[in-house]
Amino acid sequence: MKVLSERALSYAKQASLTYSTSIQTAEVLEAYTLKPTVAASIRRNPISRSKSTRARNKGAPVFSDQTTLTVVFPRLRWATRWLSPIA
């Protein structure tokens, strides 16, 4: 995904996946941003796994096992591409 405007930053600064813990698993395989450099090359900036969080869904019934895995891209700027394969 490529962020094309400043307004899109708030949406693009995190990627989330909701899953059922009783029948599914989820983990961050890798997450990174691609930033163009002055020398017309692209620099790959990995995102630490510590920037991911796992939380039970608020407001869900007590018997629900829905969990959301979220990856945060802290230094994302517009005109940056990002990738977050969550499996």
Secondary structure, DSSP 4 states (H G I P E B T S, - for coil): -B--SGGGHHHHTEEEEEEETTT----B---EEEEE-TTS-EEEEEPPGGGEEEEEPTT--TT--EEEEEEE-TT--TT-EEE--B-
